């Protein structure tokens, strides 16, 4: 068997056309292996993009999956720690996941977001929602008023302010 295999190989290499064909196949196989090796260790850059992670976290939060949104929003906040909006949405996700246990921590995170950007209307609106939930109507009204001034077209802050004023009127 070994002798026959050697004889066939010699016959292929002796014929110039078959030799060229064999060499082309061998080079194509090497190139394919080289390409495969070069892509095995590539880094997926969308995993390092804060906006992509934030968008995925917000998509999960909008579907009501606050617990899984926290990881994405934490990563976005870690990638871009000076982005107040990312921090505000992280605080909102934590509060949505555990309103009883995360209320104070969410307010602290919102305070940090507002320290970074005092004009972040989203942070003020989320703070207003948390204060309203905690029945701290005075702070809720103040937060919703600031959010309304910063983003007059945002209906959430206007509706939140109306609800707070109505609740204050009743009490």
C-alpha positions as CSV (number, residue, x, y, z in Angstrom):
1,X,0.0,0.0,0.0
2,X,2.8,2.4,0.9
3,X,4.6,1.6,-2.4
4,X,1.4,2.2,-4.4
5,X,0.8,5.5,-2.6
6,X,4.3,6.7,-3.3
7,X,4.0,5.7,-7.0
8,X,0.7,7.7,-7.4
9,X,2.3,10.7,-5.7
10,X,5.4,10.5,-8.0
11,X,3.1,10.2,-11.1
12,X,1.1,13.3,-10.0
13,X,4.3,15.4,-9.4
14,X,5.9,14.2,-12.7
15,X,2.9,15.6,-14.7
16,X,3.3,19.4,-14.8
17,X,-0.4,20.1,-15.0
18,X,-1.3,17.8,-12.1
19,X,1.6,19.2,-10.1
20,X,0.3,22.8,-10.6
21,X,-3.2,21.7,-9.6
22,X,-1.9,20.0,-6.4
23,X,0.2,23.0,-5.4
24,X,-2.7,25.4,-5.9
25,X,-5.0,23.2,-3.8
26,X,-2.3,23.0,-1.1
27,X,-1.8,26.8,-1.1
28,X,-5.6,27.4,-1.0
29,X,-5.9,25.1,2.1
30,X,-3.0,26.9,3.8
31,X,-4.6,30.3,3.1
32,X,-8.0,29.1,4.5
33,X,-6.3,27.8,7.6
34,X,-4.4,31.2,8.0
35,X,-7.7,33.2,7.7
36,X,-9.4,31.0,10.2
37,X,-6.5,31.4,12.7
38,X,-6.6,35.2,12.3
39,X,-10.3,35.4,13.2
40,X,-10.2,33.0,16.1
41,X,-9.0,35.7,18.5
42,X,-10.8,38.7,17.3
43,X,-12.5,41.1,19.8
44,X,-16.1,41.9,19.3
45,X,-16.0,45.7,19.6
46,X,-19.8,46.1,20.1
47,X,-19.2,44.5,23.6
48,X,-17.0,47.5,24.5
49,X,-19.3,50.1,23.2
50,X,-21.2,52.0,26.0
51,X,-24.0,53.1,23.7
52,X,-24.7,49.5,22.5
53,X,-24.7,48.2,26.0
54,X,-27.0,51.1,27.1
55,X,-29.4,50.5,24.2
56,X,-29.6,46.8,25.1
57,X,-30.2,47.6,28.8
58,X,-33.0,50.1,27.9
59,X,-34.6,47.5,25.5
60,X,-34.7,45.0,28.4
61,X,-36.0,47.6,30.8
62,X,-38.8,48.6,28.4
63,X,-39.8,44.9,28.2
64,X,-40.0,44.8,32.0
65,X,-36.9,42.8,32.6
66,X,-35.2,45.2,35.0
67,X,-32.9,42.6,36.6
68,X,-31.1,41.7,33.4
69,X,-31.1,45.4,32.3
70,X,-29.0,46.3,35.3
71,X,-25.9,44.4,34.0
72,X,-26.0,46.2,30.6
73,X,-26.6,49.6,32.2
74,X,-23.8,49.0,34.7
75,X,-21.4,48.2,31.9
76,X,-22.4,51.3,30.0
77,X,-21.9,53.4,33.1
78,X,-18.5,51.8,33.7
79,X,-17.4,52.4,30.1
80,X,-18.6,56.0,30.1
81,X,-18.6,57.2,33.8
82,X,-19.2,60.8,32.8
83,X,-22.5,60.1,31.1
84,X,-25.3,61.2,33.5
85,X,-28.0,59.6,31.4
86,X,-26.4,56.2,31.7
87,X,-26.3,56.6,35.5
88,X,-29.8,57.8,35.7
89,X,-31.1,54.8,33.7
90,X,-29.1,52.5,35.9
91,X,-30.7,54.0,39.0
92,X,-34.1,53.6,37.4
93,X,-33.4,49.9,36.6
94,X,-32.3,49.2,40.1
95,X,-35.3,50.8,41.5
96,X,-37.6,49.0,39.1
97,X,-36.0,45.7,40.1
98,X,-36.4,46.2,43.8
99,X,-38.4,49.3,44.9
100,X,-38.3,48.5,48.6
101,X,-34.5,47.8,48.8
102,X,-33.1,50.1,46.1
103,X,-34.9,53.3,46.7
104,X,-32.2,55.1,48.7
105,X,-29.4,53.7,46.6
106,X,-31.2,54.8,43.4
107,X,-31.6,58.4,44.8
108,X,-27.9,58.4,45.7
109,X,-27.0,57.3,42.1
110,X,-29.3,60.0,40.7
111,X,-27.6,62.5,42.9
112,X,-24.3,61.5,41.3
113,X,-25.8,61.7,37.8
114,X,-27.1,65.2,38.6
115,X,-23.7,66.2,40.0
116,X,-22.2,65.2,36.6
117,X,-25.0,67.0,34.7
118,X,-27.4,69.2,36.7
119,X,-29.4,69.7,33.5
120,X,-30.2,66.0,32.9
121,X,-34.0,66.1,32.6
122,X,-34.3,62.3,32.7
123,X,-32.5,62.1,36.0
124,X,-34.9,64.7,37.5
125,X,-37.9,62.8,36.1
126,X,-36.7,59.5,37.6
127,X,-36.0,61.2,40.9
128,X,-39.5,62.6,40.9
129,X,-41.0,59.1,40.3
130,X,-39.0,57.6,43.1
131,X,-39.9,60.4,45.5
132,X,-43.6,60.1,44.5
133,X,-43.4,56.3,45.2
134,X,-41.8,57.1,48.6
135,X,-44.7,59.6,49.3
136,X,-42.2,62.5,49.6
137,X,-44.4,64.7,47.6
138,X,-42.5,68.0,48.2
139,X,-39.3,66.6,46.7
140,X,-41.2,64.8,44.0
141,X,-42.9,68.1,43.0
142,X,-39.5,69.9,42.9
143,X,-37.9,67.1,40.8
144,X,-40.8,67.1,38.3
145,X,-40.8,70.9,38.0
146,X,-37.1,70.8,37.2
147,X,-37.6,68.0,34.7
148,X,-40.5,69.9,33.1
149,X,-38.4,73.1,32.7
150,X,-35.5,71.2,31.2
151,X,-37.6,69.1,28.8
152,X,-40.9,70.8,28.3
153,X,-42.1,68.3,25.7
154,X,-41.7,65.2,28.0
155,X,-45.2,64.1,29.0
156,X,-43.9,61.9,31.8
157,X,-42.7,64.8,33.9
158,X,-45.8,66.8,33.2
159,X,-48.1,63.9,34.1
160,X,-45.9,63.2,37.2
161,X,-46.2,66.8,38.3
162,X,-50.0,66.7,37.8
163,X,-50.3,63.5,39.9
164,X,-48.1,65.0,42.7
165,X,-50.1,68.2,42.8
166,X,-53.4,66.2,42.9
167,X,-52.0,64.0,45.7
168,X,-50.9,67.1,47.7
169,X,-54.3,68.7,47.2
170,X,-56.0,65.6,48.6
171,X,-53.8,65.5,51.7
